[in-house]
Amino acid sequence: MSGQSAPRRFDPQVLRLYSALRHQGIDPQREHGWVRVRRGVWAESTCWAALTPEQRHAAQAHAVSLVCDPDRSWIFAHETAAAVWGLPRIESWPDAVRTLVVGTRLRGSPGVRPIRGPAADTVVVHGIRVTPVARTVVDMARSASLPTAVAAADHALRHGLCTRDDLVREANAVPARLRGRPQVALVIDLADGDSMSAGESLSRVQMFRLGLPRPRLQAKHEDEQGLIGYVDFDWDGVIGEFDGKLKYRVPADADPSEAAEIVWREKKREDRLRAHSEVVRWTWDIALDRDRLGALLAAKGVRPDPRVSWFDVGQGSRGAV
């Protein structure tokens, strides 16, 4: 299936300082249509409602910078840098933004969680300093859950935000005393730019943990009519697709005839796939439940195999850590 396009990075122009609004004769505390992002920073409710969860977390970082860091000296890192770059997250986003602290001095503020770490290069994105993508992914690999770290790495590789070599260099630069080095190597081994969504990344981590054979991603399928399409997961004779209710990908503004055509095309595609392979589909709730996903795949013949290695297919971390 076709993957998701790269999400739009949060644009801080939607934020408004309370002081500026008051000068314009607007009191967001009394008028409808405003959302408080942070004390002293507001956004129009229609703009806020349209933001994704990662964009809202990125908005928190920009709000902190506006009212607490006028010289823009803070470095946003870990989950917050991931949000600014548009990297996905499986779990909910934290309430506090993360800033990088090199040395012993902690700069605190309400809603800010300083994290000590090694020095990093920085990139300015819409006026705030963040760690580069590869460093951000490695930091996430050290501290986040395995599904979130793999989803971030997959996304970065898929959209060309960094390369596998970039990740390896950042991994090798992690000081030996810091925790999380083994998981960094595992994340780089598992990362695959052919994974087309966070849900597919989560599903693949669950397959790894279940000891299932490593699937081929975006495998090409054809029949006597020609190209059928590319599938999310492929084992010999079994096709897996993470999409479920979203498989028809009907736009919200589609008219009835357009929606019907999309559904009909997808049905014909699946009929052609089922003519030569077993097809199994699942959604987020199943991907989050390892046992349910394992049972679903086992029913189609994809079962744990102790002889199968996930890291003998030429995609290893090339000596990382």
N, C-alpha and C positions, 0 to 999 in steps of 0.2 A: 504493500500500500504506500501511497505517497506520504511523505513526512510533513510535519508542521513547518511553516516558514519561521525564520528567526523572529522572535518577539521584538516589538518596538521598545527601545530603551526609554526609561522614564525621562520626560522633559520637565525640568524644574520650573519652566515658565508658567505652569498651572498654579504654582504656589503664590500666595500673597501674604505679605507681612501685615500684621494687625494694624501697626502704626500707619502704613500706607493706605489701608482701607479706610481708616478713620479720617485721614486727610481728604479722602474722596467722598466723605459723607456716608460711608457704609459701616454699620456696626454688625459684624457677622454673628455676634453673640445674641442679637435681638432679631435679626432678619432671617427668614427661611432661605434655604438654598446654599448654606455654607457648612463645611465640615472642618473641625479643628484637627489639624495634622499633629501639631505640637503647640505648646503654649507660645503664642505670638505668631503662629504660622497657620494659615487657613487655605482651603481650596474650595472651589465651587462644587457642590454636591454632584452635579451631573458629570463633571470631569472625574471626580473621585470614584463614582460608581463604575466608570468605564475602565478603570485601572485593574490590571491583574494583581494577584497577591505579591509577586516579586516587585512589581512597579510601586506598590504601596509601601513595601519595605524600603525601596530605594528612595521614595519620597521622604521617609523618616530621616534618612541620612542627609538629604539636602536640607531638610528643615533644621536639623541639628546644626549643620554648617552655617545656615543663615543667622541663627540667633545665639549660638554658643562659640562659634569659631570664625570670627570676622577676618582673620588673616589666612584662613584656609590651610592651616598647618596640620590638621589631623589627617591620618591615613586610614581610610575605611578598608576593612579586610574581612576574611572568612565569609560568613553568610551575607554580610552587607555588600561586600565587593561582588559576590555572586549575583545579588539582586540587581546591582547597578549594571553588570554585564548582561543581565537577562538569562542567567543560568537557572535551570529548573531545580526544584526542591520537592522531595516526596512528602516530607512532614510539613506541618504548618510553619510559617516564618516566625522567628522570635520577635518579642515585643521590643527589646533593646537592640540598638545598632551596635556593631562590633568595630572597634578601632584598634589599630596595631600600635603596640608600645614596644620600643626598642630600649633596653636598659631597665632601670628601676622606677622611673617616674611614671606614675599613673595619672592620667588626666580624666577625672570623673565628671559626670554631669547626669542629671536625671534622664533615664532612657538611653544611656550609653554604657556599654560594657567593654572596658579596655582589656585587651588580650596581649600578653607578652609574646614576643616572637623574634626571630632573626630579622636583621635589616632587609629591606626589599626595595627594588626599584618601584617607581610609581608611575601611573598614567593618569592624566587629568581627563575626566569625563564630565562634561557639562559643568565644569567649574570646581569639582571636588576631586581629591586625590584618592585613588584606589590602587590596590595591588594588581599587577598584570594578570591576564586570564590564567596562564599556566601556573603562576604562584597561587592564585586563588583556588584553582582545582586541587593542587597539592595540599593546601591548608585544609580544604574541605575533606580531602581523603584522610588526613590525620585526625580530624575532630568530628566529622559528621558520620551519619549512618552509611553503611556500604551502599544501599540503593541510591541515596542522595548523591554520594560522591561519584558513583558510576554514571548516574544520569547527567551530572554536571560535566564529567569528562566526555561522555558520548556527545553531548550537545556542542561542547567546544570544538571537538574534532569534526563533527558533521558540518558546522557552519564556518569552519576555517578560522576560528578565533585563536587557535594555537595548533601546534603539531604534536605528534607523539614524542618527537625528539625534544621539543620544548618541555614537555612534562617530565621526561627522563632527566634532563638537566636540572630542573627545579627539584626533583626528588633526590638527586645526588647531592644537592646543596643543603639538604636538611641536616642540621647538626645531629650527631649520633646520640646526644643526650635527650633529644626531644622524643616524646611518645608518638606513636602512630606510624613509625617508619614501615613496619611490615604491611600495614593496610595500604600505604601509598603504593607499594610495589604491586599489591593485588589489584588495586583500582586500575593502574596502568595496564596490567595484563588483561583485565576484563574490558577495558574501554574499547569501543568500536564505533567509528563514525557512521556505519551503516545502520545503526539503531536510530529510528526515525522519530521517537517521542520518549518522554519520561516514562510513560506507561510500559513501553517496550523495554526500556532499561531496567525498570523494576522487575518485570517478568523474567528477564534474563538472569538477574541476580538470584531470583527465587529458583530458577532452573539449576543454576550453579550450586546453590545450597542443598538442593534436593539430590544432587549427584546425577542429573540427567545428562544424556549426551549433548555436547555443545551443538546448538542448531546453526545452520547456515542462515545468514541474514540477507534479506532482499534478493532471494533466489528467483531467477527467471523461470517462468513456466510457459510452455507453448503446447499447442495441439495442432491437428491437421488444418485448423482455420488460421493458424499463426500465433502471434503473441497473445497470451491471456493476461499476463501482468507479472508483477513482482510481489512476493509475499513476505510477511514480517519474519516468520520462522519456518525453517524447512528441515525436516528429517526425511530419510528415505521412505516415501509413501505416506508421510504425515505432514500436513501444513497447519501452522498455528498463526492466528491473527489476533492481535490485541486491538480491539475496537468495539466489538459488541454492538450496543445500541447506536454507536456513532459511525458504524461501518458505511452507512449510506452517505454521510457527509453532505447532508442537505443544508444549504445556507438558510439562515433564519429568514431572509427576505425573499426566498424562492416562491414563485407562484405555484399553484397546484400542478400544472402541467409539467413545469420544470422539475418539481420534486418527484413526480411520478416517473419521469424519464431517468432520473438519477437512481431511483430504487430499482427500476427495471434493468438498467445497465449492470448494477451490482449483482442482481439475482442471476443474470446470464453469466457473469464472470464466475460466480461461485458454482453454478451448475457445471461449467466447463472444468473448474478445478476438481470438483467432486467426481467427475467422470474418470479420473485417474489417481486420485489421492484422497485420503481421509482429511477432512477439514474440521478444525476445532477453533472456536472463538471464545474470548473471555473479555471481561470488563475490569474496571478498577477494583471493585469489591473482591473479585476472585484473585486478581494479581496480588492484592495485599494479604491474602490468606494462603500461605504456602501449601498447606495440606489440601485445600480445595483445588488449587491449581495442579498440584501433583496428581490428585485423583482424576481430574479431568483429562490430563494428558495420558495417564496410565490406561484409561478406558479406551484410548485410541492406539495403544501400544508403545508409547514413549515412557519407558521405565528407567529407574536408576541402573547404572552399569558401573561397577567398581573398576573396570578396566579402562574406562574412558578418561582421558586427561583433557582439561580445557586449555592447556598451555603447550600443546604440541603441534599447533597449527601455524606457527611462524608469526604470531602476533604478540610475543612476550615483551616484557619491559626492557629488554636489551641491557640487562645488567644494572637496572635501577636499584639503588640502595642495596 
